[in-house]
Amino acid sequence: MSLRVVLWNCNMALDRKWQRLMALRPDVAVVPEPADPDVLRRKAPRFTFSDCEWEGWYKHKGLAVFSFGEYALRMSSHDRQYQIFMPLEVRGPHSFHLLAVWAFNSATPPRAVTNSPSIRAALAHYAPFLTDAPSVVAGDFNSSSAWDKPNRLTNHALAVTDLQECGLASAYHQSAGCPPGAELDPTLFQGRNISSGFHIDYCFAPESWLGAPGRVAVGRPEEWLPISDHMPLIVDLEPSAAESAHATSTA
């Protein structure tokens, strides 16, 4: 049985867009920028999910993880100084650890997030969580190897190396057969401008879960730009029963 992970920065107002998310048939969805669950339940009562965890600064915009079907979520040891990295234990037909990501770069205004640590700092903090059980790291990283600068310690390529040291590989890059920074499928179009596309949304998982090429898809801009500046990343993983059993036993 495969596991479908969908990540999509919804650009707020998920209460008016949730049908598009559901049409992707996720088992687990990592969604930056929705309102908190109470707001969603009030504004979109037909949007149903099995479980949800959410973090944010105010109720109309944060980071959510939704699970569907038999999947349930439980927050693990969460350190809120890392904005916003949310460690979750996922339980269901496949059990695993999930680090959901809505990261901020140095250009983010201080009013939005104060002194946000780097992605690499967050990964170093959560490395024990990621190596304690089979793990997935997914979300909006707001970073790309195409933006890296020489000798900068916060370069995206170094974060990719940190994830590799945790035994994780990028689902998109393995499926597409391209190195970081050479992506052909943007996940962000700045200002919804079709000529300003960047790949900044990622799903990292154990290499043994990634399966054959073609198990990863990126939403097409003609379908998604009317409702968000981000394209969804849809990843079909193939966890082994033994690895899922290990994750359950370590809970």
C-alpha positions, 0 to 999 in steps of 0.5 A: 500500500502506497502513502500519498503525501501532498504539500501545497502552500495554499496562499491563505483562504483554504476555506475557499480552496479545500476541494482542490486539495481533496481532489489530490487524494492525500493521506497526509497533507502539509499545507502552509498558510491556512487558517487554524482548524477552528476557523476552517471548521466554521468557514468550511464545514464540509472540509473533513479530515481525520486529524490536524495539527496547526502552528502559527502566529495568528489564527488566519495564517499558519502551518497545518498538517491534515491526515485522512482515512486511518491516519492520525497525528501526534505532536512530538517534542516541539521547540517553537524557536524554530519557525515553523518546523512541526515534528509529528508522529504519524500513525496509521497503515504506515507509521513514520515521523514527519517534520512539516516545514514552512521556513523563512529566509533572511528577507522575511520582515521582522514583523512576520518572524523574529530572529528565525533560525536557519533551516540547517539549525532546525534540522540539526535540532530535529536530527535525533527525531528524524533518525529515531524512526523512518521519517519524512520532511516536507513543506515550503523551504523558501530556499533553493540551491539556485540561490546559494552563495559561495561559502554561505553556511545557510546554503540550501545545498548544505541543508540537502546534505544534512538531510542526506546524513539523516538518510533522506533523499528528495523525492522530486529530484530522484524522480526527475533525475536532476540535481538541486538547483536544476529543476524544470518544474517550479513550485512557486511563481512569484507574484503569480508571474509565469516567467518568475518560477522557482522550485522551493517546495520539497519532500524528503523521505528514505530512498527505499520509499521513493520507488520508480520514477513517475511517483512524483508530480507537480501541479500545472500553473494553468490549473493552480495559479488562479488560486495560489502562487504555489503549485502542489507537490504530490508524492506517492511513497512506498514504505516497507511494512518492516520500517512502519513497524519500527516506527510504531514500536518506537512511539 
